[in-house]
Amino acid sequence: MKNLFYRLIIFLDTAQENDTNYNIAWFMANNFYRIANMRISELAAECFVSPATISRFCRALGYENFAHLKQECYTFHSHDKKFNNLINIPLETMKEHPQLATQQYIQQVIQYISDLPEFLDWNEVDAILKLIHDSDSVAFFGTQFSQSAALHLQTDLLMLEKFTMAYMDSSRQLECAKQLTSNSVAIIMTVNGYFTNSHSKLLQYLKKSGCQVVLITCHPHLDLKIPVHHQLVLGRSKNRKTGKHSLLTAVELMSLRYYCLYYPSLQELKGHLL
């Protein structure tokens, strides 16, 4: 369900205000609790568009149709414990003893990150970084925090003179996957494995392209249903709610390792610039 809010935010943060989809996203974000009880014609009238436009927007958000999106809105609206799954801290503890909740959560994060040296396979990391370095077509795929981590790595790589692709919008990710070839590298980042549920079509495009597929995850038994050439597992499945911290740590370590392996020395840079 969080994916819907995330995608609405992407539209609102990146689209122009005169864009039709921006107006639909704005209305949904500001009237979310009305959506579950609205007909598609009512929503279309509120947004001054046709029902067909609403249907296309729903598909752009990753839903089969408006009814599919509406059902998810209804489920979320009827659930009175919407935030229980954010972190492994009892709500009552956070409400009555926020300092204790802070200590408990920090301990969980420390424990999870402390396991990273046990899991991080540097032979695999180096093989992945070599793929990134050698390929002219590298694309990152993910949702929510995972794609934010990918954007972080993309920025570091660009600072090291390596251009890659990491689109935040799911429709642009899908179009990117369509363009990949057997010479491309696709890097899928998914902390908990939710990416497989919402991006089955994208995964099939990756399979069809014949590209090298890299999976970075905290889910040790994740099956993408397509060939995976390199896989990095970052932690134990039982504590995946704090896995995002291991993902960010791994990304920063990978950036530094890429710098050590492939960034030219100052003298080489001077020669290149001259």
C-alpha positions as CSV (number, residue, x, y, z in Angstrom):
1,M,0.0,0.0,0.0
2,K,2.8,2.4,0.8
3,N,3.8,2.0,-2.9
4,L,0.7,4.0,-3.9
5,F,1.7,7.0,-1.7
6,Y,5.3,6.7,-2.9
7,R,4.2,6.9,-6.6
8,L,1.9,9.8,-6.0
9,I,4.7,11.7,-4.4
10,I,6.9,10.9,-7.4
11,F,4.3,12.4,-9.7
12,L,3.9,15.5,-7.5
13,D,7.6,16.0,-7.1
14,T,8.6,15.5,-10.8
15,A,5.7,16.4,-13.1
16,Q,4.8,19.8,-14.3
17,E,1.7,21.4,-12.6
18,N,0.0,21.6,-16.0
19,D,0.4,17.9,-16.6
20,T,-2.9,16.0,-16.5
21,N,-1.3,13.2,-14.3
22,Y,-0.1,15.9,-11.8
23,N,-3.7,17.1,-11.3
24,I,-5.0,13.6,-10.8
25,A,-2.1,12.8,-8.3
26,W,-2.8,16.1,-6.5
27,F,-6.5,15.3,-6.1
28,M,-5.8,11.8,-4.9
29,A,-3.2,12.9,-2.4
30,N,-5.5,15.6,-1.0
31,N,-8.7,13.5,-1.0
32,F,-7.3,10.0,-0.4
33,Y,-10.0,8.8,2.0
34,R,-12.7,9.7,-0.6
35,I,-11.3,7.5,-3.3
36,A,-12.5,4.2,-1.8
37,N,-16.1,5.3,-2.2
38,M,-15.9,7.1,-5.5
39,R,-16.9,5.8,-8.9
40,I,-14.5,6.4,-11.7
41,S,-16.8,8.9,-13.4
42,E,-16.9,10.9,-10.2
43,L,-13.1,11.0,-9.9
44,A,-12.8,11.9,-13.6
45,A,-15.3,14.8,-13.1
46,E,-13.4,16.1,-10.0
47,C,-10.1,16.1,-12.0
48,F,-11.7,17.4,-15.2
49,V,-10.6,14.4,-17.3
50,S,-12.2,11.4,-18.9
51,P,-12.6,8.0,-17.2
52,A,-10.2,6.6,-19.8
53,T,-7.6,9.1,-18.5
54,I,-8.1,7.9,-15.0
55,S,-7.7,4.3,-16.1
56,R,-4.4,5.1,-17.8
57,F,-3.2,6.9,-14.7
58,C,-4.1,3.9,-12.5
59,R,-2.0,1.6,-14.9
60,A,0.9,4.1,-14.7
61,L,0.7,3.6,-10.9
62,G,1.0,-0.1,-11.3
63,Y,-2.6,-1.1,-10.9
64,E,-4.7,-3.2,-13.3
65,N,-7.5,-0.6,-13.4
66,F,-9.3,1.9,-11.1
67,A,-11.2,-0.9,-9.3
68,H,-7.9,-2.4,-8.3
69,L,-6.6,0.9,-6.9
70,K,-9.9,1.6,-5.2
71,Q,-9.9,-1.8,-3.4
72,E,-6.4,-1.1,-2.1
73,C,-7.5,2.4,-0.9
74,Y,-10.5,0.7,0.9
75,T,-8.2,-1.9,2.5
76,F,-5.9,0.8,3.8
77,H,-8.7,3.0,5.0
78,S,-10.2,0.1,7.0
79,H,-6.9,-0.9,8.6
80,D,-6.5,0.9,12.0
81,K,-2.8,-0.2,12.4
82,K,-1.3,1.3,9.3
83,F,2.2,1.9,10.7
84,N,2.8,-1.3,12.6
85,N,5.1,-2.6,9.9
86,L,7.5,0.4,9.8
87,I,9.9,-0.8,12.5
88,N,10.0,-3.6,15.1
89,I,9.0,-1.3,17.9
90,P,5.7,-1.7,19.8
91,L,3.5,1.3,19.3
92,E,2.7,1.5,23.0
93,T,6.5,1.8,23.7
94,M,6.8,4.7,21.2
95,K,3.7,6.4,22.7
96,E,4.6,6.1,26.3
97,H,8.4,5.8,26.3
98,P,9.9,7.4,23.1
99,Q,13.4,7.4,24.6
100,L,13.2,3.6,25.3
101,A,11.8,3.1,21.8
102,T,14.8,5.0,20.4
103,Q,17.3,2.8,22.3
104,Q,15.5,-0.4,21.2
105,Y,15.5,0.6,17.5
106,I,19.1,1.8,17.5
107,Q,20.1,-1.6,19.0
108,Q,18.2,-3.4,16.2
109,V,20.0,-1.3,13.5
110,I,23.4,-1.8,15.1
111,Q,22.8,-5.6,15.3
112,Y,21.7,-5.8,11.7
113,I,24.6,-3.7,10.3
114,S,27.1,-5.6,12.5
115,D,26.1,-8.8,10.6
116,L,27.0,-7.2,7.2
117,P,30.7,-8.3,7.1
118,E,29.5,-11.9,7.5
119,F,27.2,-11.6,4.5
120,L,28.9,-9.2,2.1
121,D,30.8,-11.2,-0.5
122,W,33.5,-9.0,-1.8
123,N,34.3,-11.3,-4.8
124,E,30.7,-10.7,-5.9
125,V,31.0,-7.0,-5.2
126,D,34.1,-6.7,-7.3
127,A,32.4,-8.7,-10.1
128,I,29.4,-6.4,-10.0
129,L,31.6,-3.3,-10.0
130,K,33.5,-4.6,-13.0
131,L,30.2,-5.1,-14.9
132,I,29.3,-1.5,-14.0
133,H,32.6,-0.2,-15.2
134,D,32.8,-2.2,-18.4
135,S,29.2,-1.7,-19.6
136,D,27.9,1.4,-21.4
137,S,24.4,0.6,-20.4
138,V,23.7,0.2,-16.6
139,A,20.3,0.6,-15.1
140,F,19.1,0.4,-11.5
141,F,15.6,-0.8,-10.6
142,G,13.8,-0.7,-7.3
143,T,10.9,0.9,-5.4
144,Q,10.7,3.3,-2.4
145,F,13.8,3.3,-0.2
146,S,15.7,0.8,-2.4
147,Q,15.5,3.1,-5.4
148,S,16.5,6.0,-3.3
149,A,19.6,4.0,-2.3
150,A,20.1,3.3,-6.1
151,L,20.0,7.0,-6.7
152,H,22.6,7.6,-4.1
153,L,24.9,5.1,-5.8
154,Q,24.1,6.5,-9.2
155,T,25.2,10.0,-7.9
156,D,28.5,8.6,-6.5
157,L,29.2,6.8,-9.8
158,L,28.6,9.9,-11.8
159,M,31.1,11.8,-9.6
160,L,33.5,9.0,-10.6
161,E,32.8,9.6,-14.3
162,K,30.4,6.6,-14.7
163,F,27.0,7.4,-16.1
164,T,24.2,5.0,-15.1
165,M,20.3,5.1,-15.1
166,A,18.1,5.1,-12.0
167,Y,14.6,6.4,-12.7
168,M,12.4,6.9,-9.7
169,D,9.1,6.7,-11.7
170,S,7.9,3.2,-12.3
171,S,6.7,3.9,-15.9
172,R,10.1,5.2,-16.8
173,Q,11.8,2.2,-15.3
174,L,9.5,0.0,-17.4
175,E,10.5,2.0,-20.6
176,C,14.2,1.7,-19.6
177,A,13.9,-2.1,-19.2
178,K,12.4,-2.3,-22.7
179,Q,15.5,-0.6,-24.2
180,L,18.1,-2.9,-22.6
181,T,20.1,-5.4,-24.6
182,S,22.4,-8.4,-24.0
183,N,25.2,-5.9,-23.5
184,S,23.4,-4.1,-20.6
185,V,23.5,-4.5,-16.9
186,A,20.3,-4.4,-14.8
187,I,20.8,-4.0,-11.0
188,I,17.7,-4.7,-8.9
189,M,17.7,-3.4,-5.4
190,T,14.9,-4.7,-3.1
191,V,15.3,-4.8,0.6
192,N,12.4,-7.2,1.3
193,G,11.6,-8.5,-2.1
194,Y,8.4,-6.6,-2.7
195,F,9.8,-5.5,-6.1
196,T,8.9,-8.9,-7.6
197,N,5.2,-8.5,-6.8
198,S,4.7,-5.1,-8.5
199,H,7.1,-5.4,-11.4
200,S,6.5,-8.7,-13.1
201,K,6.2,-7.2,-16.5
202,L,9.5,-5.3,-16.1
203,L,11.3,-8.5,-15.0
204,Q,10.0,-10.2,-18.2
205,Y,11.5,-7.4,-20.3
206,L,14.9,-7.9,-18.5
207,K,14.7,-11.7,-19.2
208,K,13.8,-11.0,-22.9
209,S,16.8,-8.6,-23.3
210,G,19.3,-11.2,-22.2
211,C,21.1,-8.6,-20.1
212,Q,23.2,-9.3,-17.0
213,V,21.0,-9.2,-14.0
214,V,22.3,-8.3,-10.5
215,L,20.2,-8.7,-7.4
216,I,21.0,-6.8,-4.2
217,T,18.6,-7.8,-1.3
218,C,18.2,-8.7,2.3
219,H,15.9,-11.6,1.4
220,P,18.2,-14.6,1.1
221,H,15.6,-16.8,-0.6
222,L,14.1,-14.3,-3.1
223,D,13.2,-15.8,-6.5
224,L,12.9,-13.2,-9.3
225,K,11.6,-15.9,-11.7
226,I,14.3,-14.9,-14.2
227,P,18.0,-15.7,-14.5
228,V,20.2,-13.8,-12.0
229,H,23.9,-13.6,-12.8
230,H,25.1,-12.0,-9.5
231,Q,23.5,-11.8,-6.1
232,L,24.4,-9.9,-2.9
233,V,22.6,-10.9,0.2
234,L,22.9,-8.3,2.9
235,G,21.4,-9.8,6.0
236,R,19.1,-12.3,7.7
237,S,15.5,-12.6,6.6
238,K,14.1,-12.5,10.1
239,N,15.1,-8.8,10.6
240,R,14.4,-7.4,7.1
241,K,12.6,-4.3,8.6
242,T,16.0,-2.8,9.4
243,G,17.6,-4.1,6.2
244,K,17.4,-0.6,4.6
245,H,20.3,0.5,6.8
246,S,22.4,-2.4,5.6
247,L,21.5,-1.6,2.0
248,L,22.6,2.0,2.4
249,T,25.8,0.9,4.1
250,A,26.6,-1.6,1.3
251,V,26.0,1.1,-1.3
252,E,28.4,3.5,0.3
253,L,31.0,0.7,0.6
254,M,30.5,-0.1,-3.1
255,S,31.1,3.5,-4.1
256,L,34.3,3.6,-2.2
257,R,35.5,0.3,-3.6
258,Y,34.7,1.5,-7.2
259,Y,36.7,4.6,-6.4
260,C,39.7,2.5,-5.3
261,L,39.5,0.2,-8.3
262,Y,38.6,2.4,-11.2
263,Y,38.9,6.1,-10.6
264,P,42.0,7.5,-12.3
265,S,44.8,9.0,-10.4
266,L,45.3,12.7,-10.4
267,Q,48.1,12.4,-12.9
268,E,45.9,10.3,-15.2
269,L,43.1,12.8,-14.9
270,K,45.5,15.7,-15.8
271,G,46.6,13.8,-18.9
272,H,42.9,13.1,-19.8
273,L,42.0,16.7,-19.4
274,L,44.9,17.9,-21.5
